[in-house]
Amino acid sequence: MFDLVYFSSVSENTKRFVDKLGANAVRIPLRSEEAAKFEHDRDSVLVVPTYGGGNDESTVPKQVIKFLNNPENRKHIKAVIAGGNTNFGSHFCKAGDIVASKLGVPVLYRFEVTGTPEDVIEVKERLVTLWQTNS
């Protein structure tokens, strides 16, 4: 099964969602300089929250950008799960779209804030399908 690599701010909304999935998960560090040095060398699904509420300059958390600046980290990302807030309107989960497009991988799912029980069920099913397709 794929690992989940995720970023969560101090609000820990993304962490709470990832915890519900019960999968092997590793967190990208909060501090940018640590995120730049962080490496993960296993095939993974990246879980990324959306920031900025409409400002494309700050949509993808800088820690995620620093993590993905490492080609070794990028090559192991097989899909993206995007978090967001519907209050962002058309910007909902946009960080996932940006990252997936740059990496050439699919957006596996989009969830709001900490996700619902239905989101958890759906993501688990999609992770299994992704794993079966890629193994």
KOLKOL-456563 format. One record per residue: x, y, z of N, C-alpha, C, O in turn. Coordinates in Angstrom, 2 decimals, always signed. Example, Ala and Ser with C-alpha at 12.3 -4.5 7.8 and 13.67 -1.06 7.14 Angstrom:
2
SITE; n.px; n.py; n.pz; ca.px; ca.py; ca.pz; c.px; c.py; c.pz; o.px; o.py; o.pz
SITE; +13.19; -5.69; +7.80; +12.30; -4.50; +7.80; +13.20; -3.30; +7.80; +14.24; -3.32; +8.46
SITE; +12.85; -2.25; +7.08; +13.67; -1.06; +7.14; +12.90; +0.03; +7.87; +13.41; +1.14; +8.04
//
This chain:
135
SITE; n.px; n.py; n.pz; ca.px; ca.py; ca.pz; c.px; c.py; c.pz; o.px; o.py; o.pz
SITE; +0.85; -1.19; +0.00; +0.00; +0.00; +0.00; +0.89; +1.24; +0.00; +2.01; +1.22; +0.51
SITE; +0.37; +2.30; -0.57; +1.10; +3.56; -0.61; +1.13; +4.20; +0.77; +0.21; +4.05; +1.57
SITE; +2.22; +4.92; +1.03; +2.27; +5.79; +2.19; +1.48; +7.05; +1.86; +1.29; +7.38; +0.69
SITE; +1.04; +7.74; +2.89; +0.49; +9.07; +2.73; +1.56; +10.04; +3.23; +2.07; +9.88; +4.34
SITE; +1.89; +11.02; +2.42; +2.77; +12.10; +2.83; +1.88; +13.32; +2.87; +1.20; +13.63; +1.89
SITE; +1.88; +14.03; +3.99; +0.94; +15.14; +4.12; +1.57; +16.33; +4.80; +2.54; +16.21; +5.55
SITE; +0.98; +17.48; +4.51; +1.33; +18.69; +5.25; +0.08; +19.15; +6.00; -1.02; +19.14; +5.46
SITE; +0.29; +19.54; +7.24; -0.80; +20.10; +8.03; -0.24; +21.25; +8.85; +0.81; +21.13; +9.48
SITE; -0.95; +22.36; +8.82; -0.51; +23.52; +9.60; -0.81; +23.27; +11.08; -1.22; +22.18; +11.47
SITE; -0.59; +24.29; +11.89; -0.84; +24.16; +13.33; -2.32; +23.93; +13.63; -2.66; +23.45; +14.72
SITE; -3.21; +24.25; +12.70; -4.64; +23.96; +12.91; -4.89; +22.46; +12.92; -5.86; +21.99; +13.52
SITE; -4.03; +21.71; +12.26; -4.07; +20.25; +12.18; -5.33; +19.68; +11.52; -5.67; +18.53; +11.76
SITE; -6.02; +20.47; +10.71; -7.19; +19.94; +10.01; -6.82; +18.78; +9.09; -7.50; +17.75; +9.09
SITE; -5.76; +18.94; +8.31; -5.35; +17.87; +7.40; -4.89; +16.65; +8.18; -5.19; +15.52; +7.80
SITE; -4.16; +16.86; +9.27; -3.72; +15.75; +10.11; -4.92; +14.96; +10.64; -4.90; +13.73; +10.65
SITE; -5.95; +15.66; +11.06; -7.14; +14.96; +11.58; -7.77; +14.08; +10.49; -8.22; +12.98; +10.77
SITE; -7.79; +14.59; +9.26; -8.33; +13.78; +8.17; -7.45; +12.56; +7.91; -7.95; +11.44; +7.80
SITE; -6.15; +12.78; +7.82; -5.22; +11.68; +7.56; -5.30; +10.64; +8.67; -5.28; +9.44; +8.39
SITE; -5.40; +11.07; +9.92; -5.50; +10.13; +11.03; -6.71; +9.21; +10.89; -6.64; +8.04; +11.25
SITE; -7.81; +9.74; +10.37; -9.03; +8.94; +10.19; -8.84; +7.82; +9.17; -9.55; +6.82; +9.21
SITE; -7.88; +8.00; +8.27; -7.66; +7.00; +7.22; -6.94; +5.76; +7.72; -7.04; +4.69; +7.12
SITE; -6.22; +5.90; +8.83; -5.54; +4.75; +9.42; -4.43; +4.17; +8.57; -4.06; +3.01; +8.74
SITE; -3.89; +4.95; +7.66; -2.83; +4.48; +6.77; -1.46; +4.88; +7.31; -1.36; +5.73; +8.19
SITE; -0.42; +4.27; +6.77; +0.93; +4.68; +7.11; +1.13; +6.10; +6.58; +1.02; +6.33; +5.38
SITE; +1.40; +7.04; +7.47; +1.46; +8.44; +7.07; +2.67; +9.13; +7.69; +3.04; +8.86; +8.83
SITE; +3.28; +10.02; +6.91; +4.39; +10.82; +7.39; +4.08; +12.28; +7.09; +3.54; +12.63; +6.04
SITE; +4.45; +13.12; +8.03; +4.11; +14.54; +7.94; +5.30; +15.37; +7.48; +6.40; +15.24; +8.01
SITE; +5.06; +16.20; +6.49; +6.07; +17.17; +6.07; +6.23; +18.18; +7.21; +5.24; +18.69; +7.72
SITE; +7.45; +18.46; +7.62; +7.66; +19.35; +8.77; +7.04; +20.75; +8.58; +6.91; +21.25; +7.47
SITE; +6.65; +21.34; +9.71; +6.07; +22.68; +9.71; +7.08; +23.76; +9.33; +6.72; +24.74; +8.67
SITE; +8.30; +23.59; +9.75; +9.31; +24.61; +9.47; +9.85; +24.42; +8.06; +10.25; +23.32; +7.68
SITE; +9.86; +25.49; +7.28; +10.26; +25.43; +5.87; +11.66; +24.85; +5.67; +11.88; +24.06; +4.76
SITE; +12.59; +25.26; +6.52; +13.95; +24.75; +6.35; +14.03; +23.25; +6.61; +14.83; +22.56; +5.98
SITE; +13.21; +22.74; +7.51; +13.16; +21.29; +7.75; +12.44; +20.59; +6.60; +12.83; +19.49; +6.20
SITE; +11.39; +21.21; +6.07; +10.66; +20.63; +4.95; +11.57; +20.50; +3.73; +11.45; +19.54; +2.97
SITE; +12.47; +21.45; +3.54; +13.39; +21.41; +2.40; +14.35; +20.23; +2.50; +14.80; +19.72; +1.47
SITE; +14.66; +19.79; +3.71; +15.60; +18.69; +3.93; +14.88; +17.34; +4.06; +15.52; +16.29; +4.01
SITE; +13.57; +17.37; +4.24; +12.78; +16.16; +4.46; +12.75; +15.30; +3.20; +12.48; +15.81; +2.11
SITE; +13.02; +14.01; +3.35; +12.97; +13.10; +2.22; +12.10; +11.90; +2.55; +12.07; +11.41; +3.68
SITE; +11.39; +11.44; +1.53; +10.57; +10.23; +1.66; +10.77; +9.41; +0.39; +10.47; +9.87; -0.71
SITE; +11.29; +8.21; +0.56; +11.72; +7.43; -0.61; +10.82; +6.23; -0.92; +11.28; +5.24; -1.48
SITE; +9.55; +6.33; -0.57; +8.59; +5.27; -0.90; +7.45; +5.86; -1.73; +7.12; +7.04; -1.60
SITE; +6.86; +5.02; -2.58; +5.71; +5.49; -3.35; +4.63; +5.98; -2.41; +4.30; +5.33; -1.42
SITE; +4.08; +7.15; -2.74; +3.19; +7.84; -1.81; +2.07; +8.57; -2.53; +2.12; +8.83; -3.73
SITE; +1.07; +8.90; -1.74; +0.01; +9.82; -2.15; +0.19; +11.06; -1.28; +0.27; +10.96; -0.06
SITE; +0.26; +12.21; -1.92; +0.46; +13.48; -1.22; -0.90; +14.06; -0.84; -1.78; +14.20; -1.68
SITE; -1.06; +14.39; +0.44; -2.27; +15.05; +0.92; -1.89; +16.50; +1.21; -1.04; +16.77; +2.07
SITE; -2.53; +17.42; +0.48; -2.13; +18.82; +0.56; -3.35; +19.72; +0.80; -4.35; +19.62; +0.09
SITE; -3.26; +20.60; +1.81; -4.33; +21.58; +2.01; -4.16; +22.76; +1.06; -3.06; +23.01; +0.55
SITE; -5.23; +23.47; +0.84; -5.20; +24.67; -0.01; -5.20; +25.91; +0.88; -6.00; +26.02; +1.81
SITE; -4.29; +26.82; +0.58; -4.18; +28.07; +1.32; -4.55; +29.25; +0.43; -4.64; +29.11; -0.79
SITE; -4.76; +30.38; +1.04; -4.86; +31.62; +0.30; -6.24; +32.10; -0.05; -6.43; +33.29; -0.29
SITE; -7.21; +31.22; -0.11; -8.58; +31.63; -0.40; -8.76; +32.40; -1.69; -9.65; +33.25; -1.77
SITE; -7.94; +32.13; -2.69; -8.10; +32.82; -3.97; -6.83; +33.45; -4.49; -6.77; +33.86; -5.64
SITE; -5.82; +33.53; -3.65; -4.54; +34.10; -4.05; -3.62; +32.99; -4.54; -3.08; +32.24; -3.73
SITE; -3.44; +32.87; -5.86; -2.64; +31.79; -6.41; -1.20; +31.78; -5.92; -0.56; +30.73; -5.93
SITE; -0.70; +32.91; -5.49; +0.69; +32.99; -5.01; +0.89; +32.18; -3.73; +2.01; +31.73; -3.45
SITE; -0.16; +32.01; -2.95; +0.00; +31.31; -1.66; -0.87; +30.07; -1.55; -1.11; +29.59; -0.44
SITE; -1.32; +29.54; -2.67; -2.23; +28.40; -2.66; -1.58; +27.13; -2.11; -2.15; +26.47; -1.24
SITE; -0.41; +26.78; -2.63; +0.30; +25.58; -2.17; +1.19; +25.98; -1.00; +2.00; +26.90; -1.13
SITE; +1.05; +25.31; +0.15; +1.90; +25.67; +1.29; +3.38; +25.61; +0.93; +3.82; +24.70; +0.22
SITE; +4.13; +26.60; +1.41; +5.55; +26.68; +1.04; +6.33; +25.45; +1.48; +7.32; +25.08; +0.84
SITE; +5.90; +24.81; +2.56; +6.57; +23.60; +3.00; +6.42; +22.47; +1.97; +7.34; +21.69; +1.76
SITE; +5.25; +22.40; +1.34; +5.01; +21.39; +0.31; +5.88; +21.69; -0.92; +6.46; +20.78; -1.52
SITE; +5.97; +22.96; -1.28; +6.82; +23.34; -2.41; +8.27; +22.94; -2.13; +8.93; +22.38; -3.00
SITE; +8.75; +23.23; -0.93; +10.13; +22.88; -0.59; +10.34; +21.37; -0.63; +11.37; +20.91; -1.11
SITE; +9.38; +20.61; -0.12; +9.45; +19.15; -0.17; +9.52; +18.67; -1.62; +10.31; +17.79; -1.96
SITE; +8.68; +19.24; -2.47; +8.61; +18.81; -3.87; +9.76; +19.35; -4.72; +9.95; +18.88; -5.85
SITE; +10.50; +20.31; -4.23; +11.68; +20.79; -4.95; +12.75; +19.71; -5.05; +13.65; +19.80; -5.89
SITE; +12.67; +18.70; -4.21; +13.60; +17.58; -4.25; +13.08; +16.56; -5.27; +12.01; +15.98; -5.08
SITE; +13.83; +16.33; -6.36; +13.37; +15.40; -7.40; +13.12; +13.98; -6.87; +12.26; +13.27; -7.39
SITE; +13.87; +13.57; -5.86; +13.66; +12.24; -5.28; +12.29; +12.14; -4.62; +11.64; +11.10; -4.69
SITE; +11.86; +13.22; -3.97; +10.52; +13.22; -3.36; +9.45; +13.23; -4.45; +8.47; +12.49; -4.36
SITE; +9.64; +14.05; -5.46; +8.64; +14.17; -6.53; +8.39; +12.85; -7.23; +7.24; +12.51; -7.52
SITE; +9.44; +12.09; -7.49; +9.27; +10.88; -8.30; +8.45; +9.80; -7.60; +7.97; +8.88; -8.25
SITE; +8.29; +9.90; -6.30; +7.54; +8.89; -5.56; +6.06; +9.23; -5.38; +5.30; +8.40; -4.89
SITE; +5.65; +10.43; -5.76; +4.24; +10.83; -5.60; +3.44; +10.26; -6.77; +3.71; +10.57; -7.93
SITE; +2.45; +9.42; -6.45; +1.64; +8.75; -7.47; +0.27; +9.36; -7.65; -0.39; +9.11; -8.66
SITE; -0.17; +10.15; -6.68; -1.48; +10.82; -6.75; -1.52; +11.88; -5.65; -0.66; +11.92; -4.77
SITE; -2.55; +12.72; -5.73; -2.72; +13.79; -4.75; -4.14; +13.74; -4.20; -5.10; +13.48; -4.92
SITE; -4.25; +13.98; -2.90; -5.54; +14.19; -2.24; -5.52; +15.63; -1.77; -4.59; +16.07; -1.10
SITE; -6.56; +16.38; -2.14; -6.59; +17.81; -1.85; -7.59; +18.15; -0.77; -8.72; +17.66; -0.76
SITE; -7.16; +19.00; +0.15; -8.04; +19.52; +1.18; -8.35; +20.99; +0.90; -7.57; +21.68; +0.25
SITE; -9.47; +21.44; +1.39; -9.83; +22.83; +1.18; -11.06; +23.22; +1.95; -11.56; +22.47; +2.80
SITE; -11.54; +24.41; +1.64; -12.71; +24.95; +2.30; -13.64; +25.49; +1.21; -13.21; +26.28; +0.37
SITE; -14.88; +25.08; +1.23; -15.80; +25.55; +0.18; -16.01; +27.06; +0.25; -16.51; +27.65; -0.71
SITE; -15.64; +27.68; +1.37; -15.70; +29.15; +1.45; -14.77; +29.80; +0.42; -14.93; +30.97; +0.09
SITE; -13.79; +29.02; -0.09; -12.86; +29.54; -1.09; -13.48; +29.57; -2.48; -12.84; +30.04; -3.42
SITE; -14.70; +29.10; -2.63; -15.38; +29.11; -3.93; -14.64; +28.31; -4.97; -14.32; +27.14; -4.75
SITE; -14.35; +28.93; -6.11; -13.68; +28.23; -7.20; -12.24; +27.84; -6.85; -11.60; +27.08; -7.58
SITE; -11.75; +28.35; -5.75; -10.39; +28.05; -5.29; -10.37; +26.79; -4.40; -9.31; +26.39; -3.93
SITE; -11.53; +26.17; -4.18; -11.65; +24.98; -3.34; -10.70; +23.88; -3.82; -10.78; +23.45; -4.97
SITE; -9.81; +23.45; -2.96; -8.85; +22.37; -3.22; -7.90; +22.65; -4.38; -7.36; +21.71; -4.98
SITE; -7.69; +23.89; -4.70; -6.87; +24.25; -5.87; -5.41; +23.82; -5.72; -4.76; +23.54; -6.72
SITE; -4.90; +23.76; -4.51; -3.51; +23.33; -4.33; -3.31; +21.93; -4.90; -2.28; +21.64; -5.51
SITE; -4.28; +21.07; -4.71; -4.20; +19.71; -5.26; -4.14; +19.72; -6.77; -3.37; +18.98; -7.37
SITE; -4.95; +20.57; -7.39; -4.94; +20.67; -8.85; -3.58; +21.17; -9.35; -3.06; +20.66; -10.34
SITE; -3.02; +22.17; -8.68; -1.74; +22.74; -9.08; -0.63; +21.69; -8.98; +0.14; +21.50; -9.92
SITE; -0.56; +21.02; -7.84; +0.50; +20.03; -7.62; +0.34; +18.86; -8.57; +1.32; +18.42; -9.18
SITE; -0.87; +18.34; -8.71; -1.10; +17.19; -9.59; -0.72; +17.52; -11.03; -0.11; +16.70; -11.72
SITE; -1.07; +18.72; -11.47; -0.73; +19.14; -12.83; +0.78; +19.21; -13.03; +1.29; +18.75; -14.05
SITE; +1.47; +19.77; -12.07; +2.93; +19.89; -12.19; +3.63; +18.53; -12.16; +4.65; +18.34; -12.82
SITE; +3.06; +17.59; -11.39; +3.69; +16.27; -11.26; +3.18; +15.28; -12.31; +3.78; +14.22; -12.50
SITE; +2.09; +15.61; -12.98; +1.53; +14.70; -13.97; +0.88; +13.48; -13.34; +0.95; +12.38; -13.89
SITE; +0.26; +13.68; -12.18; -0.44; +12.60; -11.48; -1.89; +13.01; -11.25; -2.22; +14.19; -11.35
SITE; -2.77; +12.05; -10.96; -4.18; +12.41; -10.75; -4.46; +12.99; -9.37; -3.74; +12.75; -8.41
SITE; -5.54; +13.78; -9.31; -6.11; +14.16; -8.02; -7.05; +13.02; -7.66; -8.05; +12.79; -8.33
SITE; -6.71; +12.31; -6.61; -7.48; +11.13; -6.21; -8.79; +11.50; -5.55; -9.79; +10.79; -5.69
SITE; -8.78; +12.63; -4.80; -9.98; +13.01; -4.06; -9.84; +14.44; -3.55; -8.73; +14.95; -3.41
SITE; -10.98; +15.07; -3.28; -11.03; +16.41; -2.67; -11.93; +16.33; -1.44; -13.03; +15.77; -1.50
SITE; -11.46; +16.89; -0.33; -12.26; +16.89; +0.90; -12.27; +18.28; +1.52; -11.37; +19.09; +1.28
SITE; -13.30; +18.54; +2.32; -13.41; +19.83; +2.98; -12.97; +19.73; +4.43; -13.41; +18.85; +5.16
SITE; -12.12; +20.64; +4.84; -11.62; +20.87; +6.19; -11.05; +19.58; +6.81; -9.88; +19.27; +6.57
SITE; -11.82; +18.82; +7.58; -11.32; +17.58; +8.18; -12.01; +16.35; +7.59; -11.78; +15.23; +8.05
SITE; -12.83; +16.55; +6.59; -13.49; +15.44; +5.93; -14.66; +14.87; +6.72; -14.79; +15.10; +7.92
SITE; -15.50; +14.14; +6.02; -16.66; +13.48; +6.61; -16.40; +11.97; +6.68; -15.45; +11.49; +6.06
SITE; -17.22; +11.23; +7.41; -17.08; +9.77; +7.40; -17.19; +9.19; +5.97; -16.51; +8.22; +5.63
SITE; -18.04; +9.80; +5.17; -18.18; +9.34; +3.78; -16.89; +9.59; +2.99; -16.49; +8.76; +2.17
SITE; -16.25; +10.73; +3.24; -14.97; +11.02; +2.58; -13.94; +9.95; +2.93; -13.20; +9.48; +2.07
SITE; -13.89; +9.58; +4.19; -12.92; +8.58; +4.65; -13.15; +7.25; +3.93; -12.19; +6.64; +3.45
SITE; -14.38; +6.81; +3.84; -14.70; +5.55; +3.15; -14.28; +5.63; +1.69; -13.63; +4.72; +1.17
SITE; -14.64; +6.72; +1.03; -14.32; +6.88; -0.39; -12.81; +6.92; -0.63; -12.33; +6.30; -1.57
SITE; -12.08; +7.64; +0.19; -10.62; +7.72; +0.02; -9.99; +6.35; +0.23; -9.11; +5.95; -0.54
SITE; -10.42; +5.63; +1.24; -9.87; +4.29; +1.47; -10.09; +3.40; +0.25; -9.18; +2.68; -0.16
SITE; -11.28; +3.45; -0.33; -11.58; +2.65; -1.52; -10.70; +3.07; -2.69; -10.18; +2.23; -3.42
SITE; -10.55; +4.37; -2.87; -9.73; +4.86; -3.99; -8.25; +4.53; -3.82; -7.56; +4.27; -4.80
SITE; -7.77; +4.54; -2.56; -6.38; +4.16; -2.32; -6.14; +2.69; -2.66; -5.11; +2.34; -3.25
SITE; -7.09; +1.84; -2.30; -6.98; +0.41; -2.64; -6.95; +0.23; -4.16; -6.12; -0.51; -4.68
SITE; -7.85; +0.91; -4.86; -7.88; +0.82; -6.33; -6.58; +1.32; -6.93; -6.03; +0.68; -7.83
SITE; -6.07; +2.44; -6.44; -4.81; +2.98; -6.94; -3.68; +1.99; -6.72; -2.86; +1.76; -7.60
SITE; -3.65; +1.41; -5.54; -2.60; +0.42; -5.20; -2.68; -0.78; -6.14; -1.66; -1.24; -6.66
SITE; -3.89; -1.29; -6.36; -4.06; -2.46; -7.23; -3.66; -2.14; -8.67; -3.11; -2.99; -9.36
SITE; -3.95; -0.93; -9.10; -3.63; -0.51; -10.46; -2.13; -0.34; -10.66; -1.62; -0.57; -11.75
SITE; -1.42; +0.06; -9.60; +0.01; +0.37; -9.71; +0.93; -0.72; -9.17; +2.14; -0.51; -9.11
SITE; +0.39; -1.86; -8.78; +1.29; -2.90; -8.24; +1.44; -4.04; -9.20; +2.16; -5.00; -8.90
//
